Amino acid sequence: MRNDNLTRRGLLGAAAGAGALAVVGVHPAVADTGRPGRHDEQLLTWARDTWASLEAMTDQNTGLVADNIDGDLASRSGYTSPTNIGGLLWSAIVARDLGIINPGHCRNLIARTLRTLERMKRHDASGMYFNWYDEATADVLRVWPDSGDVVVPFVSSVDMGWLGAALHLVAEADPSNRRRARRLYEGLRWDIFYDEAFRDGGGIYGGFYVEDPGRDDVALLPPTIGEGPDLYYTVNHHYDTAISEARMATYLGIIRGQIPPKAYFSTFRTFPPEYDWQEMPPVGEWEEHLGVPVYQGAYTYRGFQVVPGWGGSMFEELMPDIFVPEAAWGPESWGRQHPLHVRAQREHGLDDARYGYWGFSPCSNPAGGYREYGVDALGLNPTGYFSDQENTDYRWDDPPTSYGDGVVTPHAAFLAMMYEQEEATANLAALQADFDSYGPGGFYDAIAVRSGQVARRHLSLDQSMIMGSLGNVMLDSRLRRYFASRDVAGALRPVLALEEFNVGA
């Protein structure tokens, strides 16, 4: 039985304190010894149980982790993706460094997964993997297990970004598997996604099919790397917003010298003012970086300015920040933006919507299926990612006075913990205490906080975001420090340092 939301809101509001606007970095919860301190037992318990769900999702023969599993850890989904596989790899490193598993177990698990990756069918010219495989056989998925629908093999830029990030991290963090991970990582051609003609600086496609998918929104084009047969590119779908999980693929292309740095500046901070169909008028001015004109726009929410994402979700904002030390390398952009987004999500949940809880991001729908949730005021999407089941629409000139059944996902609060550790921890403790939201694999994927309905599933993507966030919070930015090797810093840090976002009080 949950407690009264207003009582819980009061508890969490007090924890937030008056200094929430301050630009804070990671709050290291333990010394950098590789071992958590006694005051971290709650976080360590959450990490241990989260890891148990990932182990349960992993096939013992292939080392591939399923996309999802039921809350009792008994029934795997029957399919996996590059994102899922990457998530298992970095989660194993975190589990090792937290002492949840021993180094030998971690080494063997990663080696098994990498051996399977080496034999899996992929797009030969670019080295990129298809988006769906059977986790038990490692075969390319051709039929959805639950529906029987036909699957046409697709290569996704955003999903490959997470596998690429994980392979680089393993090469830096696991000496015994370094050579194998490095070979797979260096075999990836990020320019396969690069469209030089897109906007002023070029951009990345959503991906491509190797066979005709029978869709009107693709076009058969020569591969952008100049090798291999023609591909069915998503010509009507590019990732064109700065606040997007897809920026990891752009980062990797810049790091490898396969995508020019100017592509980073071709994405929208907000749409320019002349896009008069926007739900909120942006504030900002034009600047130029690396020859690319950039409208440094922001939306205004609760008296401060913040750069919106497409849907206003936590994982769009913070998932790349698990690996790239964005706040440190872009102190006038990401260093100011990330804390403000977290603050906006917290204030939306506690003060605007009065849910009593917060943390909004795509996740399982407690009513069934999967759905994109977010804070509408922080999104460019005209149709919105909403924070409740009723799709309560936020309008800047006529904000709603009430909201419905808010859906909170624990992984969003864990991501926020990298910037508001005390507030996020209190929020998660409340979710655990007030709802039937926790099982042998850690937090279930989502909670509708007014009806009390719970999505009793674990998604490997969401669980691996939890592990990655805890690896940074508990181990002094450990994943960022693994990822930020000399070549990564040399290529990417100067790009992020160029820009100042138009954000602040």
Secondary structure as the mmCIF struct_conf table of DSSP 4:
data_model
#
loop_
_struct_conf.conf_type_id
_struct_conf.id
_struct_conf.beg_label_comp_id
_struct_conf.beg_label_asym_id
_struct_conf.beg_label_seq_id
_struct_conf.end_label_comp_id
_struct_conf.end_label_asym_id
_struct_conf.end_label_seq_id
HELX_LH_PP_P HELX_LH_PP_P1 ARG A 2 ASP A 4
HELX_RH_AL_P HELX_RH_AL_P1 ASN A 5 ALA A 16
TURN_TY1_P TURN_TY1_P1 ALA A 18 LEU A 21
BEND BEND1 ALA A 22 ALA A 22
BEND BEND2 VAL A 30 VAL A 30
TURN_TY1_P TURN_TY1_P2 ASP A 32 THR A 33
BEND BEND3 GLY A 34 ARG A 35
HELX_RH_3T_P HELX_RH_3T_P1 ARG A 38 ASP A 40
HELX_RH_AL_P HELX_RH_AL_P2 GLU A 41 MET A 57
STRN STRN1 THR A 58 THR A 58
TURN_TY1_P TURN_TY1_P3 GLN A 60 THR A 62
HELX_LH_PP_P HELX_LH_PP_P2 LEU A 64 LEU A 64
STRN STRN2 VAL A 65 VAL A 65
HELX_LH_PP_P HELX_LH_PP_P3 ALA A 66 ALA A 66
BEND BEND4 ASP A 67 ASP A 67
STRN STRN3 ASN A 68 ASP A 70
TURN_TY1_P TURN_TY1_P4 GLY A 71 ASP A 72
BEND BEND5 LEU A 73 LEU A 73
STRN STRN4 ARG A 76 ARG A 76
BEND BEND6 GLY A 78 GLY A 78
STRN STRN5 THR A 80 THR A 80
HELX_RH_AL_P HELX_RH_AL_P3 PRO A 82 ASP A 97
TURN_TY1_P TURN_TY1_P5 LEU A 98 GLY A 99
BEND BEND7 ILE A 100 ILE A 101
HELX_RH_AL_P HELX_RH_AL_P4 PRO A 103 ARG A 119
BEND BEND8 MET A 120 MET A 120
STRN STRN6 ARG A 122 ARG A 122
TURN_TY1_P TURN_TY1_P6 ASP A 124 SER A 126
HELX_LH_PP_P HELX_LH_PP_P4 MET A 128 MET A 128
STRN STRN7 TYR A 129 TYR A 129
HELX_LH_PP_P HELX_LH_PP_P5 PHE A 130 PHE A 130
BEND BEND9 ASN A 131 ASN A 131
STRN STRN8 TYR A 133 TYR A 133
TURN_TY1_P TURN_TY1_P7 GLU A 135 THR A 137
HELX_LH_PP_P HELX_LH_PP_P6 ASP A 139 ASP A 139
STRN STRN9 VAL A 140 VAL A 140
HELX_LH_PP_P HELX_LH_PP_P7 LEU A 141 LEU A 141
STRN STRN10 VAL A 143 VAL A 143
TURN_TY1_P TURN_TY1_P8 PRO A 145 SER A 147
STRN STRN11 VAL A 150 VAL A 150
STRN STRN12 PHE A 154 SER A 156
HELX_RH_AL_P HELX_RH_AL_P5 SER A 157 ALA A 173
HELX_RH_3T_P HELX_RH_3T_P2 PRO A 175 ASN A 177
HELX_RH_AL_P HELX_RH_AL_P6 ARG A 178 GLU A 186
TURN_TY1_P TURN_TY1_P9 GLY A 187 GLY A 187
HELX_RH_3T_P HELX_RH_3T_P3 TRP A 190 PHE A 193
STRN STRN13 TYR A 194 ASP A 195
TURN_TY1_P TURN_TY1_P10 GLU A 196 ALA A 197
BEND BEND10 PHE A 198 PHE A 198
TURN_TY1_P TURN_TY1_P11 ARG A 199 GLY A 201
STRN STRN14 GLY A 203 TYR A 205
BEND BEND11 GLY A 206 GLY A 206
STRN STRN15 GLY A 207 TYR A 209
BEND BEND12 VAL A 210 GLU A 211
TURN_TY1_P TURN_TY1_P12 ASP A 216 ASP A 217
STRN STRN16 ALA A 219 LEU A 221
TURN_TY1_P TURN_TY1_P13 THR A 224 ILE A 225
BEND BEND13 GLY A 226 GLY A 226
BEND BEND14 GLY A 228 PRO A 229
STRN STRN17 LEU A 231 TYR A 233
TURN_TY1_P TURN_TY1_P14 VAL A 235 ASN A 236
STRN STRN18 HIS A 238 TYR A 239
STRN STRN19 THR A 241 THR A 241
BEND BEND15 ALA A 242 SER A 244
TURN_TY1_P TURN_TY1_P15 GLU A 245 ALA A 246
HELX_RH_AL_P HELX_RH_AL_P7 ARG A 247 ILE A 255
TURN_TY1_P TURN_TY1_P16 ARG A 256 GLY A 257
BEND BEND16 GLN A 258 ILE A 259
HELX_RH_3T_P HELX_RH_3T_P4 PRO A 261 SER A 266
BEND BEND17 THR A 267 THR A 267
STRN STRN20 PHE A 268 PHE A 268
BEND BEND18 ARG A 269 THR A 270
TURN_TY1_P TURN_TY1_P17 PRO A 273 GLU A 274
TURN_TY1_P TURN_TY1_P18 ASP A 276 TRP A 277
BEND BEND19 GLU A 279 MET A 280
STRN STRN21 VAL A 283 HIS A 289
TURN_TY1_P TURN_TY1_P19 LEU A 290 GLY A 291
STRN STRN22 VAL A 292 TYR A 301
TURN_TY1_P TURN_TY1_P20 ARG A 302 GLY A 303
STRN STRN23 PHE A 304 VAL A 306
STRN STRN24 GLY A 309 GLY A 309
BEND BEND20 TRP A 310 GLY A 311
HELX_RH_AL_P HELX_RH_AL_P8 MET A 314 LEU A 318
TURN_TY1_P TURN_TY1_P21 MET A 319 MET A 319
HELX_RH_3T_P HELX_RH_3T_P5 PRO A 320 ILE A 322
TURN_TY1_P TURN_TY1_P22 PHE A 323 PHE A 323
BEND BEND21 VAL A 324 VAL A 324
HELX_RH_AL_P HELX_RH_AL_P9 GLU A 326 TRP A 329
BEND BEND22 GLY A 330 GLY A 330
TURN_TY1_P TURN_TY1_P23 PRO A 331 SER A 333
HELX_RH_AL_P HELX_RH_AL_P10 TRP A 334 GLU A 347
HELX_RH_PI_P HELX_RH_PI_P1 HIS A 348 ASP A 352
BEND BEND23 ALA A 353 ALA A 353
BEND BEND24 GLY A 356 GLY A 356
BEND BEND25 PRO A 362 PRO A 362
STRN STRN25 CYS A 363 SER A 364
TURN_TY1_P TURN_TY1_P24 PRO A 366 ALA A 367
BEND BEND26 GLY A 368 GLY A 369
STRN STRN26 TYR A 370 ARG A 371
STRN STRN27 TYR A 373 TYR A 373
HELX_RH_3T_P HELX_RH_3T_P6 ASP A 376 LEU A 378
STRN STRN28 GLY A 379 GLY A 379
TURN_TY1_P TURN_TY1_P25 PRO A 382 THR A 383
STRN STRN29 PHE A 386 PHE A 386
BEND BEND27 SER A 387 SER A 387
STRN STRN30 ASP A 388 ASP A 388
TURN_TY1_P TURN_TY1_P26 GLN A 389 GLU A 390
HELX_LH_PP_P HELX_LH_PP_P8 THR A 392 TYR A 394
TURN_TY1_P TURN_TY1_P27 TRP A 396 ASP A 397
BEND BEND28 ASP A 398 ASP A 398
BEND BEND29 THR A 401 THR A 401
BEND BEND30 ASP A 405 ASP A 405
STRN STRN31 GLY A 406 GLY A 406
STRN STRN32 VAL A 407 VAL A 408
HELX_RH_AL_P HELX_RH_AL_P11 PRO A 410 ALA A 416
TURN_TY1_P TURN_TY1_P28 MET A 417 TYR A 419
HELX_RH_AL_P HELX_RH_AL_P12 GLN A 421 ASP A 434
BEND BEND31 PHE A 435 ASP A 436
STRN STRN33 TYR A 438 GLY A 439
TURN_TY1_P TURN_TY1_P29 PRO A 440 GLY A 441
STRN STRN34 GLY A 442 PHE A 443
BEND BEND32 ASP A 445 ASP A 445
STRN STRN35 ALA A 446 ALA A 448
TURN_TY1_P TURN_TY1_P30 VAL A 449 SER A 451
STRN STRN36 VAL A 454 ALA A 455
STRN STRN37 ARG A 457 LEU A 459
HELX_RH_AL_P HELX_RH_AL_P13 SER A 460 MET A 474
TURN_TY1_P TURN_TY1_P31 LEU A 475 ASP A 476
BEND BEND33 SER A 477 SER A 477
HELX_RH_AL_P HELX_RH_AL_P14 ARG A 478 PHE A 483
HELX_RH_AL_P HELX_RH_AL_P15 ARG A 486 LEU A 496
TURN_TY1_P TURN_TY1_P32 ALA A 497 LEU A 498
BEND BEND34 ASN A 502 ASN A 502
STRN STRN38 GLY A 504 GLY A 504
#
